[in-house]
Each structure stands twice: as structure tokens, then as C-alpha cells.
Amino acid sequence: MRVADAVGSAIAELGADTVFGVAGSGNFHVTNALIGRGARFVAARHESGAAVMADAWARTTGRPGVVSVHQGPGLTNAMTGIAEAAKSRTPFLVLAAEATQVRSNFYVDVAGLAAAVGAEHVRLHSSASAQADACRAYRAAAGRRAVILSLPLDVQAGECERLEVEPLPRTYPAAPAPSAVEALAELLRSAKRPVFIAGRGARRCLTATFADSDITFSSRVEIERAAEECGALLATSAAAKGLFRASPWDLDVSGGFASPLAAELILGADVIVSWGCALNMWTTRDSKLVNPDAVVVQVDDDPNAIGAHLHVELGVVGDVAETARALVTALADSSGPTGRRGGADGVGTGYRSTQLRERIAREVRWRDVHYQDDGDSQHIDPRTLSRRLDDLLPAERTVAVDSGNFMGYPSMYLSVPDETAFCFTQAFQSVGLGLASAIGAAVARPDRLTVAALGDGGTLMAASELETVVRLGIPLVVVVYNDDAYGAEVHHFGPHADPLDIVRFPPADIAAIGRGYGFAGVTVRTDADLAAVRQWLDGPRERPLLIDAKISSNRASWWLEEAFRGH
């Protein structure tokens, strides 16, 4: 059979049942081969959008996202999305047609492009090896890597014998060294105010095989059990928001997004344990949330991650869930009549007390923090907008957030039911990825209402994908925090009296743009205008909804003010 058909069939057999992309001559046959094997093809309007959709789909499902692109510009158009996936360690496979002749207009150095953004590169070397090469690329992607698979046009056109595809190998968790677990347990036995911070590496369930039996470990469950044994409070990086949503000890997000109470309690910790979290400048407020006297521990299955951003006293190399399980055993062995564990949920142990639990319930959410409303008759305060939307929108929701001055408001005021419901494509800090992220997440979880929170800059940058939303029939809610500017630059350079004409724009009627694509478009300037949102939610939702919210922008958002201190 034709190599392109064999490769597409093999990747489908390995589990690729959803593929995003833009079809061109170079990826036409391989994409149709995937479809022929039962995969759903989601056509985007731009390759950057296709890559980001696949990334978001993978984050939401925990399975490798697949994107198919044309040779040359098809791949270069997708590179920002590929960089985001690579930096986020998303399981991600790019099927990239390749023109190998240097004089071809479509020629690019694919291996060089992959290396430049931190992705791995695999090539179909020949007709005989093509299926094996493709399977190797998919398996590498399944190991939480972004992989670009080059599909040379001449190899694709060749003939090969169809081979049987071996299933993906079973996954075995990386077990921590017993001495490291005991050292961590010893620290926590004496800790008075421990705090656990979970990151992207804790956003998954791991199925492993022991004695020919499959056992599923939930990182969240195991970390919560360990926290209960030692009385730790629970927080997350922004990428893992929602992980501990049902816990009364959940402080929500650590770092620039942290509420005043969360920041106070994290800074008061005497032991901080990171679980699959990089502890970068955003999660620690450039180390300002880490008490100088605190002992910092980092748990990660990547040895190179230990201490990469922050000095740690103890590094534990191992799978997050497996390490937490081992820690529970170590701590339980020392509990009992004279042990550390208190009452239900660890109350009376470590940092936990009845009084603190009640205070967390009252104060830890940003919506419970008092503020002076900055709105007027023409502009709604973004905090008021976000609080009202949190009340209006159904609890079973997915929230995808773009980058910009506005991003803290939807990130912290819009609650999510769990960590898979928050799509935060910010590893590359690119504006314009939020809409495509929402589409990918919505395809993955059609049972939840997906909300895309965007700035006006990111909306207009990615507007072509509004057509994709309408074409796919996704009942998406797009919220545009519209300040007619690149707000981050306005607030960064404005205080220095720099001219701002290059980052301010005339008012745009983005609601009308949305209606042009087929959305129900509403303009919101005051709280009363949100009645139209309630009407849409109560109605048949036959068209997606775009909310053009004209927000007040008198000052930088709190998280941006914090970030600027680190510049």
C-alpha cells in the first residue's frame, strides 16, 4: 500500500482518534488515511490554531494530541503552537509533510525548527522503515513530549507492505528512592506549617502494571492523602488550577494569582513540597512567597527539573503519584496515639485547624476580597464582570484563557470543577492562543460548556477561528475583555511617560464581528447588560455567544503589577 496510507493507518491504530489540521497537498493522503481508520478530522482555519487545538485537546484528555500540516509554511505557521506544547510537556505529535530538496520553495530545516523550540524530531527514512518510524514518533509523544514527524514527499508516495502495529507499551511509574521518601517524611513529621504546591506534573492519572494487573493512581488522591497525614495546606501552580477544588484546605493558585490569604499562608509555611511543579518565578512570585527559613522540597520524575528555578534542600526523583503513595505509608507508620495525624481531614495536625478551615472558606477566593468598583456608564470593571459570569455560567464548565493584562480576572474569578477544566496555554506567553485552546478543549469535553476568555488583541489576532466554532456547532462562550489596547504594554510603559500610540487602537465593535461569523454577539458596558447572557444561557444555544465587554482599564491588574516588579 502507499506509505502515506500505511502511516496514517498505523497512527490511528495506536490511538489517534482525533486529528486537527489544515489540509494541503503534502498531508492530504495521510490525513485521509487517519479518517479512513475512524479518526475525526477537525479542520482549522490556520495551522497555528490547529496546533493549539491539538495541544488543548491533549491537556484535557491526557492523550497525545495530533496535528497534520502541509510542508513548509504549514509547519512554520504552526510553530508557535508547537513551542507552547513543547514547553508545557504536552503529549503532542505533528504530522509534517516535508519537501527535502533544498531548492524547493517549500524547503525548511525541519530538524532545526524542532530543536529551536524544544521539540523532538523523527523522520520517515524509507518506505521500508516508515511504519516503524511513525510508531516510534507516536510512542515518544505519548511520553509527554512534543514530536515533529517529518513525512518526506517522496517517501510518502512510495509503496510498502502493511505491517502489524504493536500496541503502546505499558507504563511503569518511576519509583522514588526509599531513602528520599524517608527524608521527606522526616521533614514533614516535624513541620508545623507545611504547604503542598502541585503543578502540571500532578495533572494526571497513571495506569501502571504490577504482576499483570493494571492499577490506576490519581495524583490528586495520593497527594491529598499525604497532606492529610501531615496537616499540609494545598495549592497549585496556575497550570494545575482546580486540582484540589473539593478540599476545604485548597488555597487555589500560588504565585502572582494568589489571593491575599493564600499568599499569607504560603509565605508562612515552614516546609514547602512541590509536586510536579517547576517552582518558577510565576508560582513563587520570584521567590517572594517562599519564607527564607522555609525548607523546600521538589518531587519530579525529571531529574533535570529539580532545583532548576529555585534552590531546594531535598529533591525526590520519582513519579508524583507513586511518591505520594510511598510518603503516605511512611507517615502512617509513624502515626497512632502519639503520631502526627489529627482528626478528620488532618484537623489539629500541622497547619490545619478548625479556625483556619473556616477562614479559608470565607476569604481564600478572589471574589471574597473587597474592591472599589472602577466601572462607569461605559465600562464595566473586569472584576465585576468576572464575578457575575461566575454566578451566571453553569458550574460544569471548561475555561480557556489567553494571555494579556486581563488574564488574571477570568483565571481567578471563574471557578472550574477540576484541573482538566482549566486550559492555560501560557508556557510561551503568546497572545492569540486562547480561542483555539477553547476549541480543542470543547472538542475533548463536549459535555461541558467551554468559555474562552480573551483580550481584544488576542481575539482579533485569531479571529479566523471564530468560523471554526460556528462550523463545528460548538456552543462556546467567548468573553472579550476589551480595552482597545495591548493592555500589558499600556500599563508597563505608561507610568514612564512613554508614548502609547503604537499599543492603543480605535474602538472596535467585536460583537458585530462575532455576529458576522455567525455568533450571537452582545456588548456589555454595565452589569445590567449581562441580562443578555442569561437569556442565551436559558435559551436553545443554537449559536455560540460572543460577549464584547468594554472594561475599565484605569490600572494594571494585580498579577501584572506583581510581574513587573520582577522585570
Rosetta blueprint (number, residue, H / E / L):
1 M L
2 R E
3 V H
4 A H
5 D H
6 A H
7 V H
8 G H
9 S H
10 A H
11 I H
12 A H
13 E H
14 L L
15 G L
16 A L
17 D L
18 T E
19 V E
20 F E
21 G E
22 V L
23 A L
24 G L
25 S L
26 G L
27 N L
28 F H
29 H H
30 V H
31 T H
32 N H
33 A H
34 L H
35 I H
36 G H
37 R L
38 G L
39 A L
40 R E
41 F E
42 V E
43 A E
44 A L
45 R L
46 H L
47 E H
48 S H
49 G H
50 A H
51 A H
52 V H
53 M H
54 A H
55 D H
56 A H
57 W H
58 A H
59 R H
60 T H
61 T H
62 G L
63 R L
64 P L
65 G E
66 V E
67 V E
68 S E
69 V E
70 H L
71 Q L
72 G L
73 P H
74 G H
75 L H
76 T H
77 N H
78 A L
79 M H
80 T H
81 G H
82 I H
83 A H
84 E H
85 A H
86 A H
87 K H
88 S L
89 R L
90 T L
91 P L
92 F E
93 L E
94 V E
95 L E
96 A E
97 A E
98 E E
99 A L
100 T L
101 Q L
102 V L
103 R L
104 S L
105 N L
106 F L
107 Y L
108 V L
109 D L
110 V H
111 A H
112 G H
113 L H
114 A H
115 A H
116 A H
117 V H
118 G L
119 A L
120 E E
121 H E
122 V E
123 R E
124 L L
125 H L
126 S L
127 S L
128 A L
129 S L
130 A H
131 Q H
132 A H
133 D H
134 A H
135 C H
136 R H
137 A H
138 Y H
139 R H
140 A H
141 A H
142 A H
143 G L
144 R L
145 R L
146 A E
147 V E
148 I E
149 L E
150 S E
151 L E
152 P E
153 L H
154 D H
155 V H
156 Q H
157 A L
158 G L
159 E E
160 C L
161 E L
162 R L
163 L L
164 E L
165 V L
166 E L
167 P L
168 L L
169 P L
170 R L
171 T L
172 Y L
173 P L
174 A L
175 A L
176 P L
177 A L
178 P H
179 S H
180 A H
181 V H
182 E H
183 A H
184 L H
185 A H
186 E H
187 L H
188 L H
189 R H
190 S H
191 A L
192 K L
193 R L
194 P E
195 V E
196 F E
197 I E
198 A E
199 G L
200 R H
201 G H
202 A H
203 R L
204 R L
205 C E
206 L E
207 T E
208 A E
209 T E
210 F E
211 A L
212 D L
213 S E
214 D E
215 I E
216 T E
217 F E
218 S E
219 S H
220 R H
221 V H
222 E H
223 I H
224 E H
225 R H
226 A H
227 A H
228 E H
229 E H
230 C H
231 G L
232 A L
233 L E
234 L E
235 A E
236 T E
237 S L
238 A H
239 A H
240 A H
241 K L
242 G L
243 L L
244 F L
245 R L
246 A L
247 S L
248 P L
249 W L
250 D E
251 L E
252 D E
253 V E
254 S L
255 G L
256 G L
257 F L
258 A L
259 S L
260 P H
261 L H
262 A H
263 A H
264 E H
265 L H
266 I H
267 L H
268 G L
269 A L
270 D L
271 V E
272 I E
273 V E
274 S E
275 W E
276 G L
277 C L
278 A L
279 L L
280 N L
281 M H
282 W H
283 T H
284 T H
285 R L
286 D L
287 S L
288 K L
289 L L
290 V L
291 N L
292 P L
293 D L
294 A L
295 V E
296 V E
297 V E
298 Q E
299 V E
300 D E
301 D L
302 D L
303 P H
304 N H
305 A H
306 I L
307 G L
308 A L
309 H L
310 L L
311 H L
312 V L
313 E L
314 L E
315 G E
316 V E
317 V E
318 G L
319 D L
320 V H
321 A H
322 E H
323 T H
324 A H
325 R H
326 A H
327 L H
328 V H
329 T H
330 A H
331 L H
332 A H
333 D H
334 S L
335 S L
336 G L
337 P L
338 T L
339 G L
340 R L
341 R L
342 G L
343 G L
344 A H
345 D H
346 G H
347 V L
348 G L
349 T L
350 G L
351 Y L
352 R L
353 S L
354 T H
355 Q H
356 L H
357 R H
358 E H
359 R H
360 I H
361 A H
362 R H
363 E H
364 V L
365 R L
366 W H
367 R H
368 D H
369 V L
370 H L
371 Y L
372 Q L
373 D L
374 D L
375 G L
376 D L
377 S L
378 Q L
379 H L
380 I E
381 D L
382 P H
383 R H
384 T H
385 L H
386 S H
387 R H
388 R H
389 L H
390 D H
391 D H
392 L H
393 L L
394 P L
395 A L
396 E L
397 R E
398 T E
399 V E
400 A E
401 V E
402 D L
403 S L
404 G L
405 N L
406 F L
407 M L
408 G H
409 Y H
410 P H
411 S H
412 M H
413 Y H
414 L L
415 S L
416 V L
417 P L
418 D L
419 E H
420 T H
421 A H
422 F E
423 C E
424 F E
425 T L
426 Q L
427 A L
428 F L
429 Q L
430 S L
431 V L
432 G L
433 L L
434 G H
435 L H
436 A H
437 S H
438 A H
439 I H
440 G H
441 A H
442 A H
443 V H
444 A H
445 R L
446 P L
447 D L
448 R L
449 L E
450 T E
451 V E
452 A E
453 A E
454 L E
455 G E
456 D H
457 G H
458 G H
459 T H
460 L H
461 M H
462 A L
463 A L
464 S L
465 E H
466 L H
467 E H
468 T H
469 V H
470 V H
471 R H
472 L H
473 G L
474 I L
475 P L
476 L L
477 V E
478 V E
479 V E
480 V E
481 Y E
482 N E
483 D L
484 D L
485 A E
486 Y L
487 G H
488 A H
489 E H
490 V H
491 H H
492 H H
493 F H
494 G H
495 P H
496 H H
497 A L
498 D L
499 P L
500 L L
501 D H
502 I H
503 V H
504 R E
505 F L
506 P L
507 P L
508 A L
509 D L
510 I H
511 A H
512 A H
513 I H
514 G H
515 R H
516 G H
517 Y H
518 G L
519 F L
520 A E
521 G E
522 V E
523 T E
524 V E
525 R L
526 T L
527 D H
528 A H
529 D H
530 L H
531 A H
532 A H
533 V H
534 R H
535 Q H
536 W H
537 L H
538 D H
539 G L
540 P L
541 R L
542 E L
543 R L
544 P L
545 L E
546 L E
547 I E
548 D E
549 A E
550 K E
551 I E
552 S L
553 S L
554 N L
555 R L
556 A L
557 S L
558 W H
559 W H
560 L H
561 E H
562 E H
563 A H
564 F H
565 R H
566 G L
567 H L
